[in-house]
Structures are given as C-alpha cells and as structure tokens.
C-alpha cells in the first residue's frame, strides 16, 4: 500500500491489524465476512513495506483504526468504532457508549494483551494455513510415520554389530530425520498424534528385532516398510492432484516418497536371497502393522 492510500483525510475507515497474529487473523476474517454499512479498508501492518500512519511497533502492540479525518483510535475505542459499522455488531457499539462501559472494555483489553503471547503460541499450535483441512489427518499420519522411521533406524544402529548395516541405518536415519523436520514445519504441534511415544517404541522394536537376527532380516523389513510408505505417499499425492495452492505440500510429499523408494530399492538390492517363510510372515506383520498405525494416527 502506498502512503497516498492512507492520508489525513480518507473516504473510508482503515482497520490496522496484525496479520501475523493467528488470533487477529481469525477475528478480522469474521469482520471481513460481514457487509459493512460503509466501506472499510483492511491493512495488515505486519506486511513489510506497507506504508503506515504510525510506527509499526506501536500498531502491532494494539488494535487500531484510522478514521476518515485521519485520526487514530486504539483499543476499546477502535473496536467500538468498527463495530458501529458492522451489521449484527452495532448493538455492542451501542452498549459500549453506556457510561463506564468503554473504560471497562479498555481494562479488559489491556488484560488480554498481557496474556496474548501465550494465547498466540497456543493458536499457532492449531494453525496450519499451508495445509488443506482434509489433509491434516494425512499429515498427522506422515508425522507419526516419520517419527517411527527415525526410531526404526535408531533401533538397527543400536543393536547391530555389523559395520555396513550400522552405516546403512545411520545414513537412512539421517534422511528420515530430515523428513520429520520438514513435516514438523507444516504441521503444528497441536495437530500431531497423541500416540508419539507408542510410535517411537514400535519403531525401535521394528528395527531392533530384525537387527538381532542379521542384515538379511533388516533389509527385508526395510523393503516391506518402505513399500507401504511409497503407497501411502502416493495416495496423498493423488488426493491433491490438480488442486491450486498446494504446490509446496505436493513437492514435499514427492520428495519424501522419492527418498523412501530409494531406501526400498537399496534394501531389495542388498538381499542376497529371497526371504524364507518365517521372514515373509514377519514382513507381513510389519506391513499390516504399518497400515493399522496410519489409520490410528489419522484419528489420534
């Protein structure tokens, strides 16, 4: 917005809000969804380069509106001025003009500002603007799966005495750790599975038990797990195919899938002979367990 967009005399009220605050974004979205009695301009003061009528830090600290005559109102007075223009909210503006009401609203607002940082942290934990609502459960299962994968390789590296197998586990474990980090960047902590301790234990045992047997069992286990993960990522990629605005998410899923396929193919190439009946049964249990874990992680 240019400086000329905010002048001492304007044709409409300007609402100055903190778009980086998840609480503010939600409240402003409600206001913007209403048909105001008079035109209202909405300005996100957190956007770099935006011309503002006051110091950015001052405008970020409290809610402000700029009236048509160029004057600035903040706090309770700003809310009352805005509410007076919104259908369904005008009665609040009327009540706010009752003697003493504005003073009480301002004291309440000041109290809110003291706890706002904690509430913002909680809100950010629930906020996932880059993820479509119907993909949150899928991303939760991915986070749980990548957590389990990290611990699978930790289990292998801790138990095995084979130097090549330990190097295999450490190398692939580093890739899974990077996957987990990247999923964490798009999935807020409050959206993650509540069963993460169980996924860590299950992952560790899935890696440690075959490591006690030897490289052949480990490679067969990894091939089984990664075959399932390949299909799991493909289902998600297919689900968002053709959508707009999800390109970063699709790129993340494709990159993770490519790494998992590489892990599977390396494990298959290292198998010296086909697995026997007992090892095939173990791999079937691992594959079935992975599928059930995904279903549970989507829910919890």
N, C-alpha and C positions, 0 to 999 in steps of 0.2 A: 504494500500500500504506500502510495506517495504521500509526502507531507501535505499536499494540497487536498488529500482525501479527508484530513482531519484539520479543520480550520476553526478559528474562533467563532464563526457563525456557520451552522450547518443546517441542512434541510431535514435532518432526522437525528434521533438519538443514536449514539455509538456505545455499544457494550464492549468493554475491555476485559477479557477473561484470560485465564492461564490454561492454554490448550495442552500443556504438558502435564497438568494435574488430572488424574483419572476421575476424581470426584467432580471437578469443574466441567470436564467434557460431558459427563453424564447429565449434569444439571442443565448445561447450555443446550444440549441436544433436545431436552424436553421443551425448553423455551422456544427453540428454533422450529419445533414441530407445530407450534401454535400460530394461528393467523393473527398477527398483532394489529391492533386498531390503527396504528400509524406505522410507517416504515421504520425498521430498526437495522442498523449496521452492526455486524459482528466482527470483532477484531481480536485475533489470537495474539496476545502480547509476547508469548514465548517464541514466536517465529522470528528468527534472525533477520535483520534488515528491515523490519517493519517500522515505519515512521510512527512515533508515539507522542502524545501530548504531555508526557511527563517521564521521569526516569523509569527505565524498565523494572528495576528492583522495587520501586515504590508501587508500580502497577501489579507486580507479581505478588506482593505481600498481602494485598486486599483486593476485593472485588470493586471495580469502578465502572461508572457510566459517564459519558460526556454528553451534556445536553445540547440542544440546538444553539444556545447562546455561547457555547464553548466552555461553560463552567463544568468542573469535575465534581461528582458525588462519589462517595465511597461507603463501604459497609452497609449498614441498615438503610441509610438514605438512598443508596444506589439501588438496592433491591426494591424498595418501595416505589421508586421512580419507574423501574422496569415493569414491576407487577401491575402498575396502574395502566399499562398499555396492552396487557395480555388478557385475552378472554378466559374466564374461569379463575383468574388470579386477582382480579380487581378488588374483590371483597377483602383480600389480605391487605392490599394497599390502603383500603378504607379503614380497616381496623388499626393499621399502623399509624394512622393520624390521630387516634384517640390519645389524649394527654397521657404521657408516661410510657406509651407503648413503644415508641421509637427508641427511647432510652433503654428499655428492657431488651429490645431486639439487638441493639448495639452491644450491650453487655453480653448477651448470649453469643453473638457473632465473635466477639473478642475471645470468649471462652473456647469456641470452636477452633479458632486459629491456633490456640495452644496445642490442641490435640490433632490438628490437621496432618502434621507429618506422619504420625503413627497411622492415621486412617488412610493416608495416601499409600503407605507401604502395603497395607492390607488390600487396598483396592488394586494396586499394581499386581499383587499376587493372584488376583482373579481376572486381570485384564489380559487378553490375548488378541490384540487388534489385527495381527497378521495372520491369524488362523480362523478359517470359517467355522461357525458354530458346529456344523455337522462333522468337523474333522478333529474336534478337541478330544473326543474319546479315542480316536485313532492315534493321535499324537501322544496321549497318555499311555497307550499300549506300546508305542515306539520307545518312549522314555523308560518304561519298565523293562522292555526287551533289551535295550542297550545297557541298562544297569545290570541285568542278568548276564549279558555277554561279557561285560568287563570282568565280572566275577568268575565266569567260566574260565577265562584265560588266566586269571589270578590263581584259581584252583590248580590248573595244569602246571603253571610255573612254580608253584609252591611245592607240589608233590613230586614231580618228575625229577629223575636224576640223569635224564638224557639231555646232553647239552644242546643238540639240534632241536629237540622238542621244546626245550625251555626258550630258545631263541625264537622259535615259531610262535609260542604263546605270547612272549613279550612284544613281538612285532605286531601281531594281530590285536593284542590287548591295547596297544597304543592307538590303533585305528578306531577301536570301539570306544575308547575314552574320548577321542575327538568327536565321534558321533554323538555321544552322550552330552558333551559340552554344547554342541550346536543345537541339539533338540532342546536343551535347557534354555537356550537363548530365545526360543519362540514359544515355549510352554511355561507359563508362570508357575511358581512353586505350589500355589494353592490348587492347581489343576492336576497335579501329579498323583500317581497312585498312592493310596494309603498303605499299601502292602509292600513297599520297597524293602523293608528288612527281610521279608519272606523271599522276594526275588533275588536278593543277594545270597541268601543261604542256598536257595535252589540252584542258582548259577554256579556257586562254588562247588557244590556236590556234583553237578553235571560235568564239571571239568576235572575235579579231583579224583572221582571214582574211576573213570577210564584211564587216567594218568597212572593209577596204581597198577593197571594191567600192562600198559605199554603204548608206544606210538601208534600201533595199528588200531587200537580201540579209540584212541584220541582222534585220529584222523577220520574214522568212521562216524564218530559222534559229531565232530565239527561239520562234516559233509551233510549229516542229517539236519542239524540245527540250521545251517545256512541255506539249505534247500527250502525249508519252511519260511525263513525270513525273506528270501527272494520273492516267494509267492505273496507274502504278507505286504511287502512294499509295493509290489505290482498292483495289488488290489486297490491300494490307496492312490497310486498314480492314475489308474484307470478312473477312479472316482472323481478326480478333479480335472480330468482331461477336458480341454475346451473351455474351461472357466477363465474369466479375466480377473486380474488382481491377485492371483495365487502363484505367479511365476516363481518368486523366491522359495515358496514352500515346495513346489514341484521340483525345482532344482535340488533342494536339499534331499528329498526323497530319492531322486535319481542317483545322486552321488553316493548316498548311503547304500542303496541297492547295488550299485556297481562294485563297491568295496566288499559287500557280503558275497556277491557272486565270485569275486576273486578269491576270497577265503575258501569258499566251497570248492572251487576248481583246483586250488592248490592242495587242499586236503585230499581230494579224489586222486590227484596225480601222485601223491605220496603213498597211496595204498599199494602195498606190494602184491596183494591178492584179495579177492572178494571176501567180505566178512562171512563168518560162519553163522550157523543158526542162532547161537546164543547172542552174538554181537548184533545180528539183524533184529532180534527181539528187543535188545536194549535200545537200539536206534529207533524202533517203532514206538517204544515207551517215551523216548526223548521227543520225537516228533509230535506225538499225541499230547504230551505234557505241555509243549510249547503252544499248541493250539488252544488248549484249555486256559493256559496262563494269559494269553491275549484276550480271550473272552472275559476273564475275570478282571483284568487290568482296565478294560474299557468301562467297566461298571464301578470299580472301586479304586 
